Amino acid sequence: GPLTDQVFTFAGQLLPLEMDETESGLLSAICLVSGDRQDLEEPSKVEVLQEPLLEALKIYSRKRRPSMPLMFPKALMKITDLRTISAKGAERVVTLKMEIPGSMPPLIEEMLEDLQNFQNSQQTRVISSHHITCSSVSL
């Protein structure tokens, strides 16, 4: 289906980057240590933890490929692609839950709860951001 196609496309886009184990490991760590995850009590502290990982990937990529200065931003763009695929996967799980009667496995149920909490927090952020912007304009 379309989700599987996106996963294979993503994998195909990673191959030309010819990332070694160090780059792959750093990129994985950057994905995992992300301050914009839902339910974090102190996202700014997580972002501080992520900064040295970003810097390490930038330095390593530039030393490994001095003639390819855009390798670091290209690698970071893959995180965006991966998040898009992840969101599509979560949407698919929600669709499956509606299509399949009965209870889902506990892990899937937890993923759905997390997805719903995340979507609610994103909507709240947008509303809060809009309110702040509107309040700032009226001052």
C-alpha positions as CSV (number, residue, x, y, z in Angstrom):
1,G,0.0,0.0,0.0
2,P,0.9,3.7,0.1
3,L,2.6,3.5,3.5
4,T,4.8,0.6,2.4
5,D,5.7,2.5,-0.7
6,Q,6.7,5.5,1.5
7,V,8.9,3.3,3.6
8,F,10.7,1.8,0.6
9,T,11.1,5.3,-0.9
10,F,12.6,6.5,2.3
11,A,15.0,3.6,2.4
12,G,15.9,4.3,-1.3
13,Q,16.6,7.9,-0.4
14,L,18.9,6.9,2.5
15,L,21.1,4.7,0.3
16,P,22.7,7.5,-1.8
17,L,23.7,9.3,1.3
18,E,26.1,6.4,2.0
19,M,26.0,7.0,5.7
20,D,28.3,4.9,7.8
21,E,27.6,3.4,11.3
22,T,28.6,6.6,13.1
23,E,26.3,8.8,11.0
24,S,23.5,6.3,11.3
25,G,23.9,6.0,15.0
26,L,24.1,9.8,15.5
27,L,21.0,10.3,13.3
28,S,19.1,7.6,15.3
29,A,20.1,9.3,18.6
30,I,18.9,12.7,17.3
31,C,15.6,11.1,16.4
32,L,15.2,9.5,19.8
33,V,16.3,12.6,21.8
34,S,13.8,15.0,20.6
35,G,12.3,17.9,22.6
36,D,9.1,18.0,20.7
37,R,7.7,14.7,21.9
38,Q,4.4,14.7,23.7
39,D,4.1,14.5,27.4
40,L,7.6,15.8,28.1
41,E,7.7,17.8,31.4
42,E,10.8,19.7,30.4
43,P,11.3,19.7,26.6
44,S,14.0,22.4,26.8
45,K,16.2,20.0,28.8
46,V,15.8,17.4,26.1
47,E,16.7,19.9,23.4
48,V,19.9,20.7,25.4
49,L,20.7,17.0,25.4
50,Q,20.2,16.9,21.6
51,E,22.5,19.8,20.8
52,P,25.8,17.9,21.2
53,L,24.4,15.1,19.0
54,L,23.6,17.6,16.3
55,E,27.0,19.2,16.6
56,A,28.7,15.8,16.5
57,L,26.9,14.8,13.3
58,K,27.7,18.1,11.7
59,I,31.4,17.9,12.5
60,Y,31.7,14.2,11.6
61,S,29.8,14.6,8.3
62,R,32.0,17.6,7.3
63,K,35.2,15.8,8.2
64,R,34.1,12.6,6.4
65,R,33.0,14.5,3.3
66,P,34.7,17.9,3.1
67,S,33.7,18.3,-0.5
68,M,30.0,17.7,0.4
69,P,29.0,20.5,2.8
70,L,25.2,19.8,2.3
71,M,25.4,16.2,3.7
72,F,24.6,17.3,7.2
73,P,21.4,19.2,6.2
74,K,20.4,16.4,3.9
75,A,20.7,13.9,6.8
76,L,18.5,16.1,9.0
77,M,15.9,16.4,6.3
78,K,15.5,12.6,6.5
79,I,14.2,13.0,10.1
80,T,11.4,15.1,8.7
81,D,10.6,12.4,6.1
82,L,10.7,9.8,8.8
83,R,8.2,11.7,11.0
84,T,5.9,12.0,8.0
85,I,6.0,8.2,7.6
86,S,5.5,7.7,11.3
87,A,2.4,10.0,11.3
88,K,1.0,8.1,8.3
89,G,1.6,4.8,10.1
90,A,-0.3,6.1,13.2
91,E,-3.2,7.2,11.0
92,R,-3.3,3.8,9.5
93,V,-3.5,2.2,12.9
94,V,-6.4,4.5,13.8
95,T,-8.1,3.4,10.6
96,L,-7.5,-0.2,11.3
97,K,-9.0,0.2,14.8
98,M,-12.2,1.5,13.3
99,E,-12.3,-1.2,10.6
100,I,-11.5,-4.2,12.8
101,P,-14.1,-5.0,15.5
102,G,-13.0,-6.0,19.0
103,S,-10.0,-5.0,21.1
104,M,-6.6,-4.2,19.7
105,P,-3.3,-5.6,21.3
106,P,-2.2,-3.5,24.3
107,L,0.8,-2.0,22.5
108,I,-1.5,-0.7,19.7
109,E,-4.0,0.7,22.2
110,E,-1.1,2.6,23.9
111,M,0.1,3.9,20.6
112,L,-3.4,5.2,19.8
113,E,-3.7,6.9,23.2
114,D,-0.3,8.6,22.7
115,L,-1.3,9.7,19.2
116,Q,-4.6,11.2,20.4
117,N,-2.7,13.0,23.3
118,F,-0.2,14.3,20.8
119,Q,-2.8,15.5,18.4
120,N,-4.6,17.3,21.3
121,S,-1.4,18.9,22.4
122,Q,-0.6,20.1,18.9
123,Q,-4.1,21.6,18.6
124,T,-3.6,23.3,22.0
125,R,-0.2,24.7,20.9
126,V,-1.7,26.1,17.7
127,I,-4.5,27.8,19.6
128,S,-2.1,29.1,22.2
129,S,0.3,30.4,19.6
130,H,-2.6,32.0,17.7
131,H,-3.8,33.6,20.9
132,I,-0.3,34.9,21.8
133,T,0.1,36.3,18.3
134,C,-3.4,38.0,18.4
135,S,-2.7,39.4,21.9
136,S,0.7,40.8,20.8
137,V,-0.9,42.5,17.8
138,S,-3.6,44.1,19.9
139,L,-1.0,45.6,22.3
